[in-house]
């Protein structure tokens, strides 16, 4: 239960800039506590056989979510849905364990852990939505967040637009320095040639012309001292907002749904990490004699033709 409370608390602090760091650095604690929640829940499914304990685990996982949003009834259905997913995950884990002749970590958790992670994904998406809805109504919502968040997106865009030459350049450079280094790479100007004043003047003229073209094409007035990451951030956020026009208040909802779908595609990574730690802890508990494997005979009814 403690890991669930810490997961929800870290999400709240992360989405509300309660932690130091930019971009995805604010959420590393949430990732750790999400993994711990999955590990402790998985060990519970593995060690216990009681459906009452399964329900208790599910309530422990979703209770912090309810506690944070007790005064926002429109969020309760999503809290309930997350709780149902947690309960379904526990139930499926227990059924797989009962149906297996041998204890198989992979078989027990191959469906239950992805289902559990879907519940976590709902919680993450709700926190994202609530952290940004007020900003959206005030016209200050930035889909990409801060400059550091733009790094990966900006690098991807530059790779597409400018080719391989942009790969070794930092987005923390000023616009003038970035364009200068890019032109030097593209035109294959060596250090000796750069010592020539006329070459440098020619490059400065090209930089000025490029900034003028950017201003004409995209409406961005650049002094040259701005960071490239900031320029990309402003440009992409403005384009996304203009795309939605007067319906910008729906942007947080759209991106919350997108985050949920993205997390679903990354569920395999979560499952792999959590399942690995569960297996290691399980083997450790066995070796220390804290748990043991006991074989028991079971009776089943089957239907046969006479």
N, C-alpha and C positions, 0 to 999 in steps of 0.2 A: 504493500500500500504506500509505503514511503516513496518508492521510486515513481509511482503514479503522481503523487503530490508534487514531487520535484520536477517531473516532466511538465506538468501543467504550469507550475510556477516559472520554470525556465522559458517556456513558450511565451508567457505573458511578458516577462522581462525582455526577452529577445525582440518581440514584435513592437514593444513600446520603448525600444532603445535603452533598456535598463542596464545593458552590459556594454562594456567598452568594445570597440572594434566596429568595422564597417562591413556591409554586405553580409555574406553567409557566415562570417566569423562570429556573429552574435548568437548563432544557433547551435554551436558545437555541443554545449551542455545539454540542449534538448535532445540531440542525437544520442548522446550517452545514456540519458535517462530513458529514452524510448527503447533502446536496446536492453537496458536493465529490466524494464517492465516486461519485455518479451521473454527474457531469460528466466526471471522469477516465476512468471506465469507458466512457462513451459515446464519448469521443474515441478510446479504444482500439479500439472496434468500428469506428469510422468510418475510421480511418487504416490499421489492419492487416487482413490477410487470413488470417493463420495461425490454425488451430484450436488449435495448441499455445499460442500467445499468449493465446487466449481462455480456455483452461484455466488458464493462469498468472494471468490477471486474476481469475478466479473464486476460485482458491486464495488470492490476496492479499486478497480481500475477506472471506473467511470464516475465514482463519487466526487473526486476533485473537480471534474468537469462540471458537474451539477453545482458544486459549491461556488465556483467562479461566476456562474451565470444564473444564480437563483433569482435575481431581480430582472431577468430578461426572458420572459416566458416563450417568446418566439424562437429561442434557441433550444428549448427543452426537447422538441421532437428529434433534433440532431443528437442531443445528449442521449436520448433513449435509443436511437438507432446505433450509436457507438456502443452503448451497453449491450444491445442485442447481438452485435457482431462479436463482442468479447465473449458473451455467453455461448454463442454458436461455436466460436473457436475452441473454448474449453470443452464443450460437449463433443465436438468432432474429435478432439485429441483423445478424450476418454474412450470413445467408441472405437477408434483405430487401435488403441492399446488393448482393449478387450478382445478385438477381432484377430489380433496377431498371435501367432503361436510362439514367437520369440520377440523380445523387446527390440524394436527397430526404430531408432531415433528419426531416420528419414521418413519412414512411413507414418509415424505418429504426427509429425509436424509439417508434412508437405502441403496440407490444406489448412490446418488450424492456424499456423503462423501467418500466412497471407491474409486470412480472414481477420486475425487479430490486428495486423498492420493496417487493414482498411479502416478499422475503428480509430486507430491513431491518426490516420490520414484525414479523417473527418474532423477530429479535434484540431489538427494543425490548420486546416482550411478555414475553420470557424474563427480561430484566433487571428488569422491573416485578414479575414473580412472585417472583423470588428475593429482591428487596429487601423484600418484604412478608410472606413466608411465616413468618418467625420472629416478626414482630409479631403475626400472626394467631394463632399458637399460644400467644402470651403474652396474648391478648385485648386487644391495643393497636392493632390494625389500623384505620386510618381510610380508608375508601374514597375520600373526597374530598380527603384530604391536609390541608394547612394552611388557615388562614383566607383567604389570598389566592386559593387555588384555588377557594374557595367563592364568590368574588365574582360571576363570570358566572352560576353556577347560582343563587345567591341572588337576584341581580337579576331573573333570568328568573321565579323563583317569586313574587317580590314584584309583578312586573308582572301576573302572572296573578291573584294574590289581591287586590291592592289597586288595580289599574287604573293608569291613566296618571299618577296623582298621585305614585306612588312613584318615578317615573323620574328625578327630579332630586335624589333623596336619596342620600347616601353610606352604604354599608354599614360604613364606619369610624366612624360616629357611635355614641354610647352609646345604649342602648335607650330611655332617657328622652328624650334629645334627638331621636331618630328619630321616636318616637311623637308628641312635641310638634309637630315640624315637619309631620308627616303630617296631624295633626288640624287644624293651622292651614290647610294647603292644602285639605283636604277641606271644611272649614267656611267657607272663604274669609274668614278673619278678617284684617282689615287691620292695619297697624302702629299706627294710632291706637287701635283697639279693644284691642290687646294692652297698651296702657299702663294699662288699667283693671285694678285689682287683683282685682276679682270675676271677670273673664274668665280671668285667669291661674289663680285658684283653681279655677275650673270645669274648666279644661284639666288641671290637676294631678290633680283628682278622677277625670277620665276616664282619665288615664294609669294611676293606681292600679287602677282597675277593669279595664282591659285586661290589666294584668300578672296580676291575680287570675284572670281568665278563662283566660289562657295557662297558668297554673299548674294550674288544674282540668282543662283540655282535654289538655295535653301533658306535665304533670308537670315543668315547668321553673320552678324558683324563681328569680325575677329580682330583683336589687337595683336595677336600672336603670342601673348603671354599666358593665355588660358591653357589649362591642362587638356590634353586630348581626351582623356576619360570624361572630363566635365562636359566637353563639347558633344561627345557621343551621347552622354546621358541626357542632356537637354534636348538634343535633336530627336532621339528615339521617343522620349516621353511626350514631347510636343506632337509628334506624328501620331502616336497612339491616341492621345486626347482629341486631336482634330478628327481622327477617324470616327470617333464616337459622337462628336459634336455635342448637341444639347443633352445627350443621354450619358454623360460622363459619370453620373452617380451610380451607373450599373457596372462601371469598370472594376471596382473591388470584387463584386460578385462573380464577374466573368473570370477574373484572375484567380479567385479562390477555387472555382471549379477547375480551372486549368492546373492549379497546384495539386488538387486532389487526383486528377487524371495522371499528372506527371509522377506523383508518388506511387500510384498503382503500378506504373511501368517499372519503378525502381524497387518494388516489393521483393524481387528475387535477391537483391543485394542484402536487404534487411534480413530475409529468411536465412541466407547463407551465413551471415555473421552470427546471428542469434543461435542458429542450430549448431554451429561450431562450438560456441561457448557452452551450450547446454550439454553437448557430448563430452567436452573436456571435464566439466563439473561432475557429470554423471559418472564418468570413469574414475574421477578422484574420490567421490563418495563411496564407490564400490571398493576401491583399493584400500580405503581407510576403514572399511567395515561399518560405515554409518548406515548404509542401505545394503540390502541383499536381494538376490533373485531367487524366488521360490516357485517351483513348478507345481501346478495344481490341475487336477482332472476336472473337466467340465462336461456336462451333458447337454446335448442339443437335439431338438426334434427335426426329423427330415421326412420328406414325403417320398414314398416308393410305389411303384406299380406292383399289383399282386400278380 
